[in-house]
Amino acid sequence: MQLALGFIVWSAWFVLNYGALSIGCAIAPPDVQAGALTWINAALVLLAVLTALALLLCARACWRARHATVAEPPASARFVAPVAAALHAAAAAATLFVGLPALWTPPCL
């Protein structure tokens, strides 16, 4: 489960991110003159940063778990923990890569 969990969280964040953007633009579109300094962008950046931090915490937990098993863990345990940590970190990087352009891109274009 750990091998897929990071990208499951990322995909849920992605759907929530663009769904919230669409709903926010439909319900209360911000002033076009405000540029990227809007409440919608602030919420999207905050959500991206919180999601990335959660994924990085999961990556850290997986990385630390590689030695938290019995004296001689099976080969599958030695494989899953560091690979899951790398996948969580990749999902965190993807979250920031997709989410941080909200810092300079106006919403509701």
C-alpha contacts under 8 A as a table, 3 or more apart, distances in Angstrom:
res1	aa1	res2	aa2	distance
1	M	4	A	5.61
1	M	5	L	5.97
2	Q	5	L	5.05
2	Q	6	G	7.24
2	Q	80	V	7.67
2	Q	81	A	7.99
2	Q	84	A	5.64
3	L	6	G	7.17
3	L	80	V	7.02
3	L	83	V	7.09
3	L	84	A	4.76
3	L	87	L	6.76
4	A	7	F	5.74
4	A	8	I	6.19
4	A	84	A	7.86
4	A	87	L	7.91
5	L	8	I	4.95
5	L	9	V	6.14
5	L	88	H	7.65
6	G	9	V	5.23
6	G	10	W	6.19
6	G	55	L	6.52
6	G	84	A	7.98
6	G	87	L	6.34
6	G	88	H	4.62
6	G	91	A	5.63
6	G	92	A	7.89
7	F	10	W	4.67
7	F	11	S	5.94
7	F	87	L	7.61
7	F	88	H	7.31
7	F	91	A	5.66
8	I	11	S	5.19
8	I	12	A	6.20
9	V	12	A	5.14
9	V	13	W	6.09
10	W	13	W	5.02
10	W	14	F	6.06
10	W	51	T	7.92
10	W	91	A	5.99
10	W	92	A	7.63
10	W	94	A	7.73
10	W	95	T	6.46
11	S	14	F	4.89
11	S	15	V	6.26
12	A	15	V	5.29
12	A	16	L	6.12
13	W	16	L	5.04
13	W	17	N	5.77
13	W	48	A	7.81
13	W	51	T	7.35
13	W	95	T	7.96
14	F	17	N	5.03
14	F	18	Y	6.34
14	F	95	T	7.91
15	V	18	Y	5.54
15	V	19	G	5.80
16	L	19	G	5.03
16	L	20	A	5.79
17	N	20	A	5.36
17	N	21	L	6.22
17	N	44	L	6.49
17	N	47	L	7.80
18	Y	21	L	4.87
18	Y	22	S	6.11
19	G	22	S	5.18
19	G	23	I	6.19
20	A	23	I	5.09
20	A	24	G	5.83
21	L	24	G	5.11
21	L	25	C	6.06
21	L	40	I	6.89
21	L	44	L	7.77
21	L	107	P	7.56
21	L	108	C	7.77
22	S	25	C	5.20
22	S	26	A	6.14
22	S	108	C	7.75
23	I	26	A	5.03
23	I	27	I	6.02
24	G	27	I	5.28
24	G	28	A	5.68
24	G	29	P	6.41
24	G	40	I	6.80
25	C	28	A	5.66
25	C	29	P	4.34
25	C	30	P	7.38
25	C	107	P	7.56
25	C	108	C	5.60
26	A	29	P	6.29
29	P	108	C	6.90
30	P	34	A	7.46
30	P	38	T	6.51
30	P	39	W	7.74
30	P	40	I	7.80
30	P	107	P	7.97
30	P	108	C	7.94
31	D	34	A	5.60
31	D	35	G	7.85
32	V	35	G	5.98
32	V	106	P	7.68
34	A	37	L	5.67
34	A	38	T	6.49
34	A	106	P	7.91
35	G	38	T	7.17
35	G	104	W	7.76
35	G	105	T	7.20
35	G	106	P	4.79
35	G	107	P	7.75
36	A	41	N	6.43
36	A	102	A	6.87
36	A	103	L	6.20
36	A	104	W	5.24
36	A	105	T	5.32
36	A	106	P	4.09
36	A	107	P	6.75
37	L	41	N	6.78
37	L	42	A	7.38
37	L	103	L	7.74
37	L	106	P	7.56
38	T	41	N	5.41
38	T	42	A	6.30
38	T	106	P	7.89
38	T	107	P	7.97
39	W	42	A	5.01
39	W	43	A	6.13
40	I	43	A	5.21
40	I	44	L	6.20
40	I	107	P	7.11
41	N	44	L	5.00
41	N	45	V	6.05
41	N	102	A	5.46
41	N	103	L	6.77
41	N	106	P	7.54
41	N	107	P	6.75
42	A	45	V	5.25
42	A	46	L	6.06
42	A	102	A	7.90
42	A	103	L	7.85
43	A	46	L	5.10
43	A	47	L	6.06
44	L	47	L	5.12
44	L	48	A	6.13
44	L	99	G	6.91
44	L	102	A	6.94
45	V	48	A	5.02
45	V	49	V	6.11
45	V	99	G	6.08
45	V	100	L	6.08
45	V	102	A	6.32
45	V	103	L	7.04
46	L	49	V	5.20
46	L	50	L	6.10
47	L	50	L	5.20
47	L	51	T	6.02
48	A	51	T	5.17
48	A	52	A	6.05
48	A	95	T	6.09
48	A	96	L	6.22
48	A	99	G	5.38
48	A	100	L	7.29
49	V	52	A	5.09
49	V	53	L	6.09
49	V	95	T	7.98
49	V	96	L	6.90
50	L	53	L	5.09
50	L	54	A	6.19
51	T	54	A	5.09
51	T	55	L	6.20
51	T	92	A	7.34
51	T	95	T	7.29
52	A	55	L	5.06
52	A	56	L	6.10
52	A	91	A	7.67
52	A	92	A	4.40
52	A	93	A	7.18
52	A	95	T	5.99
52	A	96	L	6.58
53	L	56	L	5.00
53	L	57	L	6.14
53	L	92	A	7.29
54	A	57	L	5.09
54	A	58	C	6.31
55	L	58	C	5.01
55	L	59	A	6.17
55	L	88	H	5.56
55	L	89	A	6.62
55	L	91	A	6.98
55	L	92	A	5.45
56	L	59	A	4.85
56	L	60	R	6.13
56	L	88	H	6.52
56	L	89	A	5.75
56	L	92	A	6.24
57	L	60	R	5.04
57	L	61	A	6.17
58	C	61	A	5.02
58	C	62	C	6.15
58	C	85	A	7.18
58	C	88	H	6.56
59	A	62	C	5.13
59	A	63	W	6.07
59	A	84	A	6.98
59	A	85	A	4.05
59	A	86	A	6.75
59	A	87	L	7.66
59	A	88	H	5.03
59	A	89	A	5.78
60	R	63	W	5.02
60	R	64	R	6.12
60	R	85	A	6.60
61	A	64	R	5.17
61	A	65	A	6.03
61	A	85	A	7.65
62	C	65	A	4.95
62	C	66	R	6.67
62	C	81	A	5.13
62	C	82	P	6.54
62	C	84	A	6.38
62	C	85	A	5.06
63	W	66	R	5.74
63	W	81	A	6.01
63	W	82	P	5.43
63	W	84	A	7.96
63	W	85	A	5.40
64	R	67	H	6.34
64	R	68	A	6.93
65	A	68	A	4.77
65	A	69	T	7.10
65	A	81	A	6.33
66	R	69	T	6.92
66	R	77	A	7.11
66	R	78	R	6.12
66	R	81	A	5.15
66	R	82	P	6.54
69	T	72	E	7.72
69	T	73	P	6.03
70	V	73	P	5.49
73	P	77	A	6.07
73	P	78	R	6.57
74	P	77	A	5.45
74	P	78	R	6.53
75	A	78	R	5.06
75	A	79	F	6.21
76	S	79	F	5.06
76	S	80	V	6.02
77	A	80	V	5.26
77	A	81	A	6.29
78	R	81	A	6.22
78	R	82	P	7.25
79	F	82	P	6.22
79	F	83	V	6.26
80	V	83	V	5.31
80	V	84	A	5.75
81	A	84	A	5.21
81	A	85	A	6.18
82	P	85	A	4.96
82	P	86	A	6.25
83	V	86	A	5.06
83	V	87	L	6.17
84	A	87	L	4.99
84	A	88	H	6.07
85	A	88	H	5.17
85	A	89	A	6.20
86	A	89	A	5.06
86	A	90	A	6.11
87	L	90	A	4.94
87	L	91	A	6.14
88	H	91	A	5.05
88	H	92	A	6.22
89	A	92	A	4.98
89	A	93	A	6.21
90	A	93	A	5.03
90	A	94	A	6.12
91	A	94	A	4.97
91	A	95	T	6.11
92	A	95	T	5.02
92	A	96	L	6.36
93	A	96	L	5.20
93	A	97	F	6.01
94	A	97	F	4.91
94	A	98	V	6.09
95	T	98	V	5.36
95	T	99	G	5.77
96	L	99	G	4.99
96	L	100	L	5.45
97	F	100	L	6.02
97	F	101	P	7.47
98	V	101	P	6.70
99	G	102	A	6.09
100	L	103	L	5.71
101	P	104	W	5.76
101	P	105	T	5.96
102	A	105	T	5.07
102	A	106	P	7.04
102	A	107	P	7.62
106	P	109	L	6.84
